[in-house]
Amino acid sequence: MQRLQRIAGISIFVGLLVLALKGLAWWITGSAALYSDALETVVNVAAAGLTFGALRYAARPADANHPYGHDKAEFFAAVLEGVLIVIAAFSIIEHAWIVWRHPAPITTPLRGIALNALATVVNGAWATVLLRAGRQGLSPALSADARHLLADVLTSVGVILGLLGAVLVGALWLDPALAVCVALYILASGWRIIRSSVGGLMDEAPDPRVVERIRAVVGDHATGALEAHDLRMRSTGRLTFLEFHLVVPGAMRVDEAHAICDRIEEALRREMGNLVVTIHVEPEGKAKQHGVPVL
């Protein structure tokens, strides 16, 4: 967790560097498209700060008020990041409308484009670092930050190419049009981040393929039991909680049933890291005949 916090802290400084480059590019050109790119980077910096704070809070150990830990703080940060992205998108559209109504020539465009391209390279390199760290550390906040930066890279490339075309053909209307395209793209990106993060806050079930694989592991390693049913999973970000009922013969001793549970838990943890398993053992009269078949 400390490594994730360190990476989130570095993200703030990277975001400030990229913001300085893109802000300068917009300031010397007056381009609406470069303005949209710079404004999105303001969101990047704010999001990096949110991520850093969320990771620090999520690292707190479980306590009496939060017996399952504080990991869900990362989902809150990801939702806020998505909201900031949506707000930035509408601000970009408003600015593009003003420029569309009152067009002005773009000054020193090549210098501004070069500065923006440099910022884009920095963003792209750091986005790959964040994406890898988010996947390895199972961090929703870092993963959301990485996806946002990757979206920023794609829009920046589009802005650069489009702005070059606008300068070459002298079509000033392309500048605000590009800004609107950027706004619509990041609006969709913000919605996807909000959607996935709210799913985590609402204890949304994992991908059906993951659930089916877990069911198969339980069935393969529950030899001696009769059935497993009511299997449920939820994720808090770094941790995944799994619980189910295990039906055993009524005459089975407690230590034998406990040994089956230990075997299942060990197999599940080999299959899926950071897993917290709760198994409720029941006598055969509780079988529902529709649970996980035991091999």
Secondary structure, 3 states (H helix, E strand, C coil): CHHHHHHHHHHHHHHHHHHHHHHHHHHHHCCHHHHHHHHHHHHHHHHHHHHHHHHHHHCCCCCCCCCCCCCCHHHHHHHHHHHHHHHHHHHHHHHHHHHHHCCCCCCCHHHHHHHHHHHHHHHHHHHHHHHHHHHHCCCHHHHHHHHHHHHHHHHHHHHHHHHHHHHHHCCCCHHHHHHHHHHHHHHHHHHHHHHHHHHHHCCCCCCHHHHHHHHHHHHHHCCCCCEEEEEEEEECCCCEEEEEEEEECCCCCHHHHHHHHHHHHHHHHHHCCCEEEEEEEEEHHHCCCCCEECC
